[in-house]
Amino acid sequence: MGRFVYDGSNRLEIEDRTLAHLQMTIGAKLRRGEAFFFTWKDDVSVGKGRTTVWMHAGASLVFTFHGSRTPAINRAWLEALMYTANSPTGLYVVPEPAESPTDKLVIE
């Protein structure tokens, strides 16, 4: 399990593959100077609610991966995540769609 930390206090424990897709989506939005909301469901240990943060270029973001290898990236999933990030409600994790051979990105 990887970890996303926002401004040193808000933490999200999440699977490395999902985290890699979120990192690419968040990075793309912030490189373009686009601020947006990011919402996730909280773990049962912290109340099983949800947390929403305002993602902006000045925010301190840390992506920590448990594994040392970069997961294969599913282009269709990136597009689905970007679609949510561009919506009024902001970014949230959606289920990974099936990928075709042309959807896979290899990052080394």
C-alpha positions, -999 to +999 in steps of 0.1 A: +000+000+000+012+034-009+004+067+007-007+101-005-001+130+020-016+165+015+000+194+033+016+171+059-016+162+077-042+146+055-032+110+046-046+085+022-034+048+023-040+035-012-028+007-035+004+016-055-013+011-089-041+035-080-016+059-065+004+060-097-027+069-118-036+096-093-001+110-094-002+113-131-037+129-131-029+154-103+004+162-119-012+169-153-038+192-138-013+212-117+012+215-145-015+234-164-021+256-134-056+241-128-068+239-092-095+213-082-110+193-054-098+158-046-121+136-025-115+102-010-133+078+014-117+076+048-107+043+064-129+028+091-102+036+116-108+073+112-146+072+110-154+059+075-164+094+062-148+112+034-121+139+030-120+166+004-089+188-002-083+217-025-055+208-049-034+238-060+001+245-071+012+257-036+000+226-018+026+202-004+020+168-020+038+135-012+033+103-031+050+073-013+050+040-030+054+007-012+069-011-042+100+000-061+087-008-096+064+017-115+031+000-123+018-002-159-004+027-166-039+023-181-046+052-205-083+046-202-082+049-164-062+082-167-089+095-190-116+085-166-098+101-136-091+133-156-128+134-165-137+134-128-110+160-120-125+183-146-160+180-132-175+204-106-172+178-079-135+172-086-112+142-087-122+109-070-111+073-076-133+055-101-130+018-109-103+009-134-118+002-168-107-027-189-077-018-211-071-027-247-035-033-258-034+003-271-044+017-237-012+006-219+015+031-213+050+018-202+069+042-181+105+033-172 
